[in-house]
Amino acid sequence: MRKLNGYMTAALAALSIQLTGCGSESTSQPAAKAPAPVAKPTTLAQAEAKQPNIIFILADDIGYADLSTNGQKHFSTPKLDTMAEQGLKFTNFYAGSAVCAPSRSVLMTGMHNGRTPVRANYMTIPQEDGSNVYQGRSFKNDEVLVSEVLKDAGYTTGVVGKWGLGEAHDEGHPNKQGFDYFYGYLNHVHAHNHYTHFLWRNNQRIDLKNKTQKVECNYCSKFGFDGDVTPMEQRFEYVDSLLRDEAVDFIERSAKKDQPFFLYYSLISPHANNEAEQVDWAHGMEVPDYGEFDGKDWPETAKGYAAMMRHIDNSVGNIMDKLKALGIDDNTIVIFSGDNGPHAEGGNNPDFFDSNGELRGIKRDLYEGGIRMPTLAWGPGIVPAGKESDHIGYFGDVMATFAELAGTKAPDNLDSLSFAPELTGQFDKQAEHDYLYWEFHLHGSSQAVRQGNWKAIRLPLMTGPIELYDLSKDPSETTNVAAQNPELVAKFAKIMAENHEPHAYWPISKSDQSPDRQRNPIFKDIAKN
């Protein structure tokens, strides 16, 4: 490929993918433990023969406690629970950001949100007359994605579902960024509608039977798409089911090839159709029916949310069943996670099901509830069964991890630390981050750092007071201990300054508001203590 030509041969000659002795790709941040030595394959063919298939399933707007294996009591997730029982459950794994586009950018590039190419859902571009123009940011041709690293390592690559990082004619279109196959939505607002009238297959528009109706939307223009809702009598094809079937078909097609595959299965649930709030005949939690939840004494939106979670759970089960039926489950790693915390959109109330459990914050918060994700890994021939990992990792680590599993090398100068040893049960060989860093550029601005048990939060970015929490004693982030730890505060201020790379298109808002503070004003006073 254009960006990584020549990478694979040299890298496979230097790295092993013998999964019983994985090392760890280094990060640009210092690590507490040195990576283990890496054994070399005898031949290129031997290295390639051991490359596992990789499937990454990403839920859209999901709470840490939305899985029954993580404490959900109001509905169950039996397939995901089985995934946890037969695999590895991560308790300290984080999204790349607190909202869709930047989180996915971190996932794809291995760079944290202080410097990843897409730092917010849209750019703010200042004009000469003092006004601003808002538009999405696509990947550029010279920006390397994990899909390209895997493709150059010999993988068949596909993305099914929501992309949100490049439109049909952009350089950031999936087919121009290392994905052999794409089916789904390109645009974020388009992906709000679970009964849309068209999808994309590669560069071809595929019309569906649904008939949508445009609605007023004062923010949709920033995303370059009209908001719409589909009348109840015009809903014929549920896109969540189309995406599930397409993901299963991709696996079946790829299994017939004499090469490994990488599938990025990017769900559109339990994200709401936000635009449904503009009409009185629908709500944003769009499902064909409420199924087993129909008779519950719950709000309609809660029934819809639970039904979405049931669909997600069943879809994960379909993936696992297909891998077993094809006899490739023993050479496949499946990871499930979410792009950010639960939402309060489309009529949904994240408190109704206690989606975050004890964690504070929701989508658009850098508090734990906005970024700590329910994350599971499954692979009967590779991933240890019935284990729980407290390893602290995040989306940026996917690049180094998948590169190591594939027996190749990730680009240099990333914020990416391989957790392949953890995935393969080599727990004593797992290196650790010195710290993780986030920043956020919507609805005000904020920064966060996690280092060991310490979590620092700053609202607004660069100029606000730093809050400090000891997560080992206070996972709910209710007791700000900054005043008692001035040396730690100074250290975290330095980390925040060093990791923020200024950019004109990602200006620093001076607002210290966040969804958490808007929902719980008392926390604004606690933050000052």
N, C-alpha and C positions, 0 to 999 in steps of 0.2 A: 504493500500500500504506500500511498504518497508520503505519509508521516513517519512510518516506522520501517521503511524498507531496509532489510538486512538485519533487523532486530532479532528475529526468531532464531536463525541458525546460530549466531554467536551466543545468544542468551541460553539456549537449550544446551549448548556445550558447556556452560558454566554453572547451571543451576539444576538441582534435582527436583523431581516431583514425586520422589518416593515418599508417599504419604505417611509412612511409619517413622519418618525422620525429618519432618519439615523444619526448615529454618525460618527466618523472618526477614522480610524486606525492611530496610531501614527507613526512617522518617527524617525530615528536616529538623524535627525537634529532638532533643537528646532523650535517650531511653534509659530507664533505670537498670535494665538488664541487657547484656550484650546478646545479640542473636546467636543461636546455636550454629555450629559449623554445618555446611551444606554438602552432602554427598553428591558426587557427580555421576550422571548416567554413563554407562559404558558406551552407548551409541545413541545417535539422534533418534533412531527408530524405537529404542527402548524407552526413551523419554516420552516420545509422542504416545506410545501405547498406554502409558499410565495417566494421561490427561483425563481428569474427570469431566463429565458434563456438569454444567453449572446453571441453576435456575434461581433467579432472584425475584421474589414476589413482593410487590410493594402495595400496601393498602394506602388509601388516600384519606387523611384526616381520621386518625384512630387513637383512642386513649390507651394508656398502658394497662389499665384494668378492664379493657373491653374483651379480653380473653378469659375464659373461666379458669385456665391454668394460672392466671395472674390475679384471680379473686373475683371475677364477675359472677354475681349471684342471680341476676334477673333473667338471663338467657345463657345458654351454654354454647361452647365451641368445641364439640367432640373431636373433629378432625384435627384441629390445631392442638388440642390437648394430647391426642395420639402422637402428633409430630413432636411435642415436647417430651412425652414419655419414652419415645423411641429415639430421641435425639438429644440436642443440647439447648438449654434455655439460658439466654443471656439476661442478666438483671441490671446491667449498667451499659446498655448500648443506646447510642444517641443518633438522632437524625442530623442531617447537615445544616438544617435551619428550622425555623418555626413556621414556614409557609412553603408552598409547592415548588416554584421554579428554582430558588436558590438551593433548597434541599436536594433537588435532583441534580443540580449543577455540581454540588459537592460530591454526590454519589458517582457521577460520571467522570469527574476530573481528578479526584483525589486532592483537591485544594480546599482549605477551609473557607468559610464565608467572608473572611477579611480580604480575600484576593481571588476567589473563584470567578470565572468569567461572568456568571449571572448571579448578582448579589441580591436581587429582589424580583418580584413578579414583573416589574417593568422599570425602565430607566426614566429618570427625570432629566431632560436635556434642556439646559438654559438657552434662551434665544437672545438676540441682540437688543430686543425691545423690553427685556426684563421678564417676559413670560416664559412658560415652560411647555415643552412638548413631551408627551408621555408615550412610550412604546416599548414593546418587549425586546429583549436582547437575545440574539441567537448565537450559537457557537460559530467561531471562525474556522477557516480551513486549517490553520496551523495549530489549533488547540486539540490536544490529544485526549481521547476518551477511552475508557476501559474497553469499550466495544472494539476499538481499533487495535488495542494491544492483544486482545484475544483473537481477533480475526487474523492478525499477523502470526499468531501462534498456531494457526491451523484450525480454528473453530468456525463452525457455521453459527452465525449470530442473528438473533431476531428480537424485536421488541413488539409486544402486543399490548395495546391499551393507550394510556395517556402519555404523550411525549412532552409537550409544553415548552420545548426549547428550540424551536425553529419551524417556520412555516413552509409551505409547499416549494417556494423558490429560494429559500434561504440556504446559506452555507451550512446551517445547523440542522437541516433535514436529516432524519436518521440514516437514510441511504447514503448520505455524504459523510457520515460520521461513524462508519464501520459496521453498520447493521445491514446484513444481506436482505433482511425482510422486515417490513413494518406493516402493521394493521392497527388502525385505531384513530385517535384524535391527535391533531397537531396543536390545536389552540386550547388554552386553559378554559376560557369561557365556553367554548364549544363542548368541552368535556363535562360541563355542569349538567347537561341534559342527557339523562339516561335513556331517553326515547328520541334521539336526534334523527334527522332526516337523511344524513349521509355520514360516511366514514371514509378514511383513506386506506387504500392498499398500495403501499409504496407511493408512487406519485399519481396514482389513479384514484379519482373520486368514485366511491361506490354508493349509489343511492339506495336508501332504505324505504320501507313502506310507510313509516311514520310521517305525519303531517304536522309541522311545527307552527307556532304562532309567535310573532315578534312581540316583545314587551319593552316598556321603557326601562332604560338601564343607564344610570349616570356615570358608571365606572367602566362599562364594557368597551368604550372607545379607546381606553388606555391599553386594552388588550387586542385591539384591532378586530373585534368580532361583535355581532349583534346578539343581545340576549334573547332567548326564546324559551317557550314552554310548550309542551305538546298536550292538546286537549285530550281528555280521558278517552273519548270515543275514537281518537286518531292514533292511539298507542297500539302498535301491532308487533314491534320487534324490540325486545329488551336488550339493550346493548351489553349489559353486564354478562348476559348469557352468550351473546355472540362472541365476546372477547374470550370467555372461558373455553368455548368450543374451538376457537382459533388457536389458543395456546396449546390445547391438547393435540390439535392437528399438526402444529409446528413440531411438537415433540415426536409425534409418530413419523412425520416426514424425515426429520433429522436423524432419527434412530436408524434409518435405512442406509445412511451414508457412512462411509468408512472414515469418519472423523468425529471429534467431539463437538458438542454444541453448547451455546450460551443463550439462554432465554431470559429476557427482562420482561416480566409479566406485570405491567403497571396498571393496577385496578383503578376504577373510578368511584368506588364505594369505600367507606360510607360517606363520601363527600356529598353534599346537598346540591340540588339545583337552586342556587341562590336567587335566581330570577323568578322562581315560583312565588316568592313573597309579594310579587307585583299583582298577583291575581287572587281572587277569593274562592276559586274552584279547585285549587290544587295546593299541595305543599311540596317542599323541596326534597323529602326523603322518598324518592320515586322507586317504587317496586311494583311488580305485576299484581301481587296480593300479599296479605299479611300472614298467610299460612297459619302456623300453629299459634301465632300471637293475635289472631283476629278477635278472639273472645276476651282478651285481656282488658282490664279496666285501666287502660293507659291512654294518653293522648295519641291521636292518629300519627303524629310525627315520631313518637316513641315506638309505636308498632312498626313504622317504616324503617327506623334505625335498626331494630332488632332483626327484621327480615333481611336487611342489607347484610348484617353480620352473619346471618344464617347462610346467605348466598356465598359470601366470602369463604366461610368455613367449608361448605360443600365443594366449592371450586378448588380449594386446596386439596381436599380429599380426592377429587377427580384427577388432579395432577399426580398425586402419590399412587393412585390406583393404576393409572396409565403406565407409569414407570415400572411398576411391578409386573403388569401384564406383558410389557415388552422385554422384561428380563434385564433391564438396565438400571434398576434401583441401586444395585451394589456398586455402581460406578458413577453415581450422580449425587451432587450436593444440592439440596434445596434450602434456601434461606427465606424466611418470612419476616417482614418488618413494616414500618409505616413511615410516611414522609414528614409528619408532624402530628401534634396532639389533636384532640377532638375539637370539633367546631361548635359554634353557637349560631348556625346559619340555617336558612330554609325551614325555620321553626323548631330546630332541634335544641334541646336543653341538655348539655353534657352532664349536668348534675343529676338528672333524673335516674340514670343508670349508674351514677358514680363512676363515670368512664375513666377517671384518673386515679381512683382509689385515694391514697393518702397524698398524692403528688399535687402540688400547687400549680395553677395556670392551665391554659388551653392553647389552641392554635394562635400563633402570633406572640406568644410569650416565650422568653428564654428561661423562665423558671422550669423546673423539672417536668411539669405536666405538658409543656409545649414542645419538648424535644426528647424526653426519654421514651424510647419506643419498645413495645412488646416485640421481642426478636427471638426467633427460633431457627435452629439449623437441624436438618435431617438428611441422612444418607447412610443406610444400613451397612454398607461396606466400607465406610470411611469415617463418619461422624460417630463418636461414642454415644451409647444409649443411656437415657435416664440421668443425664448429668446436668448440673446447673453451674453456670460460669458467672463470676463477678468481675471478669475482665472489663476494663473501661475502654470502650471503643466507639467508633462513630462511622458515618457514611464514607468519610474521606478514606477510610482504611480498606474499602472494597477494592480500590485500584491495586494496591500492593498485594492484597490477599489473593485476588483472582489471578494476578500475574504469577505469583508463586505457585499456586495450584496448577497453572497451565505450564509451568516450567520455563517461563520467560521472564523478562525484566520490565518493570514499570519505568516510566520516564523519571529523570532526576528532578530534584528540587520540588518535591511535593510535600504535603502534610499527611502522609499516608504510612501507616504501620501495619504490616501483615499480621492478621490473627489466624493464619493457616495452622500454626501449631495448636491453638485452642480448638479449632474446628476438628482437628484430627486426633485429639486426645493427648497431644504432647504438651501437657499443661506446664511442666517444669521448664520447657524451652520457650515459653511465650514471653516476649519482650513487652514492656509497658510504656505508655506515653508519659512524658514528663507532665504534660497538661493537654487539655483540649480547649479550643477557642471557637467562639461564635460571635457574630454580630448580626444586627437586624435593622432593616431600612424601611419598614412600613409601619404605619400607625405610631408615629414617633420613631425613636431609635434606641438601641440597647446593645450591650455587650455582655458576654458571660465567659467565664473560665472555670473549668473543673481541674483540680490538681489533687489527686488522692481523694480524701474525704471532704476537702474544702471546695466550696462553690462560691464564686464571686459574681455579682450582678451589678450592672451599671446602667442607669436610665437618667438622662439620655446619654448616648454614646459619646465618649471622650470627656464630657464636661460634668456629668452628674455625679452624685455621691456614690461610692461603692458600698454595696451591701455584701455581707459575708455570712455564710451559713456552713455549719458542720453537718454534712449529710449523714454521718454515722449516728448522730444523736437527734438530728432534726431533718428527716427526709422531706418533710412538708414545707421547709423553708419559711418557718414562722418566727424564728428568733434571730434577729440580725445581731451578730457579735462583732461587727466591724470596730466599734469603739474600744473593745477590749483587746483588739489585735492590730494595732497600727502598723507594725512591721509587715504583717501579711497583706494588709490593704495596700501598702506601698509597693510590695512585690507584684501584686495583681494589677495595679495601675501600670506598672512598667510592661508587664506582659501584654496588656490591652493596647498600649501605645505602640509596641513593637509589631504587633500582628495586624493592626489596621493600616491598610494601604489606601490612602485617599484617592478618590476618583470623582471627577466633575459630575458624572452621571449617577453617582450614588451619594448625594449630599447628606450631611449629618443633620437630622432633624433635632431641634432643641426641645421637643415635647417629651415629657417623661410619662406620658400615658401609655397604657398597655391594656389588652383585654382583661387581664387580672386586676389591674387597679380600677378599671371602669366598673367591673363587677363587684369588687370588694374594696371600696375606698379606704377602709381601715388599714389596709396593708401599706398605703402610701405613708401613713404616719409611722407605722412600724419600721419602714425602711429608713427613717431618719434617726431612729433610736440607736 
